[in-house]
């Protein structure tokens, strides 16, 4: 009987330890959602960079100030600092209020869709106009 108790306590300890990830931190609540959030934020940055290379300008005043001061590398650091901050805030909120955290992560997915759509539209229109003129 003691072996069964030992095994149960070992199993419980393993399950308790598996609830924690890297550096003993708890696993993320919405990790699949964060993939989409980071993906859309990366697309936004990519489209912004391509548009700037072709003579466009950043419409977000804060991002434009960062670009003017630090260039595209500064924008990269700024953008992913914001992404990291949002993920940390959603994790903290989600642990205390799961429904609010879920709404926050969905907002983080939906909001970047607008600049990504606008950027892609501008690139498609620019490409169509540019290559139709030369044909």
N, C-alpha and C positions, 0 to 999 in steps of 0.2 A: 504493500500500500504506500509506503513512503516514496517508492520510485515513481508512482503515478502522480503523487503530489509534486515531486521534483520536476517531473516532465511538464505538468500543468503550469508550474511557476516559470519554467524555462520558456514555454510557449507564450505565456502572458508577457514575459519580459521581451521576447522577440517581437511580438505584436506591438508592444508599447514603443520599442525602439524603431520599428518600421514606420511608425506614424511621424517620424522626424526625418528630414532630408539632410542635405549638405550642412555641415557645421552644427548639427543638432537643431536646426531650425525646422519648424513644422512645414509639411508640404503645402504647396500653393493651393488655394481654393478654386481658382478659375483658370488653371493653366492652359486649357484648350482655347479659352476666350482670348487669353493674352497673346497667343500665337497670331490670331487675326488682328489684334490691336497693333502689335509690333509690325506685322506684314503691311498693314495699311499705312502706318506711320512711315515705314521705309519707302513705300511707293510715293507718298507725298514728298518726301525728301528727294527721291530720285527725279520725279517730275519737275520739282522746283529747280534742281540743278540743271536739268536739260533745258528748261525754259530760260534760265539765266544765261546759259552758254549761247543761246540763240538770240540774245539781246532783250529778253523779257525782263520784268521786274517783279520783286516780291511784293504782294499786296498787304501782307501782315506787317504792320509798322514795327513791332518788336523784333520779328525775325529779320526784317530789312535792316534794322539798326545793328543786329548781330552780324549780318553779312557785311555791312559796310565797315564794321570795326574789326572783325576777325576772319572774314572770308567764309568759304564753304565748309572748312574744317570747324570753324566756330559754330556754324549752323548745325553741323552734325552733332557736336558736343551738346549744344543747347537743346536740340530736338530729343536726343536720347536721354538727356538728364530729365526732361519733362516726362518722357515715357516711363522712366524708372520711378520718378516721384508719383505718378498716377498709379502705377502698379502697387507700390508700397502703400499708398493711401487706401486703395481698394481692398488690399489684403487686411489692413487694420480695421477698416470699416466692416468688411465682410465677416470677420471673426466675431464681431459684436452684434452686427445686424445683417444677417445673410441676405435678406431680400434687398436691402439698400445696396449692399455690395454687388449683387447681381445686376441691379439697375445701373449702377455705376460702371460696371464692366461692359454692359451693353451700350451705354452711352459712349464709352471709349472706343467701341467698334463702329458705331453709327456716325459719330461726328467726323472722323477722318474720311468717310466716304465722300463727303462733299468736296473738299479740296482735291482729292484723288480724281474724282469725276471731272471737275473743272480743268485740272491739269492735263488729263488725258484728252479731253475735248480740244483744248488749245493746241496740243501737239498734233492731233489728227488734222485739225483745220489748217495749222501752219504747214504741215507736210503736204496736204492736198493743194494748197495755194502755191507753195514753193515749187512743187514738181509739175504742176499744170502749166505754170508760166514758161518753164523751160522745154516743154514738149512741143 
